[in-house]
Amino acid sequence: MTTITKKDLVAELSNATGIKHADTLAMVEAFMELVSKNLAEGNEVTLRTFGTFDLRVARGKIGRNPKQPNSEVMIPDRCVVRFKPSKELKSRVAALSVQKVHEGVALNGNHA
């Protein structure tokens, strides 16, 4: 498993469409800004065959300061972004070999 960056996506998209790299980068950045702006305004963003980005409230909880384990700190409620994959995306991911994913996780040092 490899980490794909925005730079990688732009290069691949530019090659696939024949659109200049600079124009592709501008479109990808505009798309990301549009998604961010809409989420910040409280809107849900649905990309039909990809998935849905929406907001959820993460409930507050009592945490501890690692430097002072006896003191409790109240962590307030906060909004978090949630991504719900589409059925199509779930199917494509489900078709992956579990062994391949585990090998990629081990190579990248990520935790499953």
DATA-V519066 format. One record per pair of residues at least 24 apart in sequence whose C-alpha atoms are under 7 Angstrom apart, sorted by the first residue. I is the first residue (numbers start at 1). J is the second residue. D is the distance in Angstrom with one decimal. If there is no record, write none. Layout:
{{I	J	D} {I	J	D}}
//
This chain:
{{1	101	6.3} {1	104	3.9} {1	105	6.5} {2	104	6.9} {49	86	5.8} {49	88	6.0} {49	89	7.0} {50	85	6.1} {50	86	5.3} {50	89	5.9} {51	83	6.9} {51	84	5.5} {51	85	4.1} {51	86	4.3} {52	83	5.6} {52	84	5.1} {52	85	6.4} {53	81	6.7} {53	82	5.6} {53	83	4.6} {53	84	6.5} {54	81	5.7} {54	82	5.4} {54	83	6.5} {55	79	6.3} {55	80	5.6} {55	81	4.7} {55	82	5.8} {56	80	5.4} {56	81	6.4} {56	82	6.6}}
//
